[in-house]
Amino acid sequence: MKALVADDDSDNREILVRMLAHAGWEAEAVEGGADAVVRILGGGYDAALLDLAMPGIDGFEAARRIRAGGSRIPLIAVSGAEAEARARDSGFDRCLEKPYTLEDLRTVLREIRRRGSPEA
């Protein structure tokens, strides 16, 4: 399974990539929402984890563009609990609330894996 991580904070990107590796996933990372949209619409990913608070195209707008582009890839919002309802309205499937643990990440990944990963 392969995931894309989008976060403007390099430490957060590195942490998520490492956690995904521990969960048995291959991961790539990008700095922002615009790059995430291009990569995801290009295909090849089973899930994407997008930070909601990125400069430029934030996670909310990236999710709207990904859905508008026809992709049904599972999208996981990475942010605080206060943004969960807005994230779901933007097209996210799940939220990973900060601060999260490896077990939190594994739980979310198991849930999306059970549902399958429809490509665009």
Beta strands, then each sheet from edge to edge (+ up, - down):
strand 1: 2-6
strand 2: 26-30
strand 3: 47-51
strand 4: 75-79
strand 5: 94-97
sheet 1: 2+ 1+ 3+ 4+ 5+
end
